[in-house]
Amino acid sequence: MQNLTAPELAAWLAEPAPARGRPVLLDVREDWEFQTCALPGSVHMPMGSVPQRAAEVDEDAPVICICHHGMRSLHVASFLERQGFTDVYNLTGGVDAWARQVDPQMPVY
């Protein structure tokens, strides 16, 4: 697993044809958090449901795990690696870092 900062993710998403491929943005926060704010195009899968739903995630694509501050997503990223996913990233600082460093219009909580 690799760590990725919010500005690094923004640069990756801005690439028209990223060499690393288009990532799956896996948001593992709870429903109310996801409804408060989310990165565009993210897939919502609360952390507690990941063990049952991991097969829904494309294991051939890069997977970026996202939460509020980067701790739950770190646990999910580790879990996915143990399940055989090979291209897994944790968004360091989570959506909070995204709002503060990339998109100041995103609500913070």
Number of C-alpha atoms within 10 A of each C-alpha: 16 12 17 17 16 22 14 13 17 15 11 17 14 10 11 8 10 12 8 10 13 15 21 19 21 26 28 24 23 15 11 8 17 20 10 11 16 22 16 7 11 17 17 17 20 20 18 12 10 17 12 8 12 16 11 9 18 12 18 12 16 19 23 25 32 30 27 25 16 19 17 20 27 24 14 27 26 17 15 23 16 10 13 9 20 15 18 22 26 26 28 24 21 24 29 22 20 24 19 15 13 17 16 12 8 16 13 15 9
